């Protein structure tokens, strides 16, 4: 795989992953073939900043968890209004990290 393509991909998408995951993704991309790289490029990644804003505005309704694919916690937050606000406040501080971990898991499944 061409190192320039990998560097360009990682530079433009670095905000979607934790800094510790970047070298792992780089290593997997270097050993991947062209079709796998195209699949990775076409993968839909969630923006941690957008999910944080949604968590602040609609977190008590569980919208942030539904967007991450965590349906169980989304339903729990919806029915209990974020467990009376406690889970909502916790998610304000953890949703960005969970989003980046979810993006890494998505890319890892492809690679």
N, C-alpha and C positions, 0 to 999 in steps of 0.2 A: 504494500500500500504506500502511496506517495506521502511523504512526511509533511509536505506543504499543505495538502488537503486536510490532513489530520490536525495540524496546527491551526489552520483557519477554522475548522469546525469547533475545536476546543476553545479558541479565542472568542468566537461569536456566541458560544453557548455556555460559557463558564459560569454565568449567573444561575444556571439551572441545576448546578451540582455543587456539592461540598468540595472545598479545596483538596481534601484528602482523597477524594474519588477521582480526581483528574488524572493522576499517574496510572491508575488502574484502567481507566477508560482508554488512555493513550496506548498502553501495552496491548490491550485487547484489539484495538483498532489497527495496530501495526501488523497483527497476525491475521486480520480479517481479509476477506477477498472483496472485490469491487461491488458485488451484489449486496453483501452484508452491509457495506458502508452506505450504499444507497438506501437500504432499509433503515439504518440508523438516522440518516439525514431526513428521511420522511416521517420519522417518529414524532408524534405530538407530545411536546413537553409542557408542563404546567409552569407558569411564572410564579415564583414565590412571593413577589411583591403584590401581584394581583390577588393571590389567595389571602395574603395578610389584610389587604383592604376589604375583601369580602368577609373575612373573619371578623373584622372590627364592625362592619356595618350589619351583616346578617348572620353572625356566628351563633347567636342564641337560637336561631332556627335550624342550625346544622347544615347550612348551604355549603360551608367550607369543607366539611367532611364528605358531603355527597360528591363534590367536585373532585376530591382526592380518590374517590372510590371506596371510602370507608362507610358503607351503607349502614351498618349496625350502629356505629357511634352517631351517624347523622340522624337516624330515627330516634335514638335516645335523647339527643340534644333537642330535636324537634318536639318531642312529647313532654319533656321536662323543662323547656326553655333554657337549655344549656345547664341542666341540673342547678337551677336557680342562679345562674350566672357564673358558677364556679368553673365549670368546664370551658365556658366561653373565655374567661380571663386566662385560664391555663393555655388555651389554644392561641391566644394572642402572642404568647411568647414561644410557642413550639411549632406553629403551623409552617413557618418558613423551612425549618429543618426537616419536618415531615415531608414537605413538598419536594425538597432536594433528594431525600432518600427514596421517595416514590419515583422520581425521574431516573435515579441511578438504577433502581430495580427494573424499570421499564427497558432501559438501554441494556442492562445485563441479560435480560431474557432474549433480546435480539442477538447479542454477541455470544 
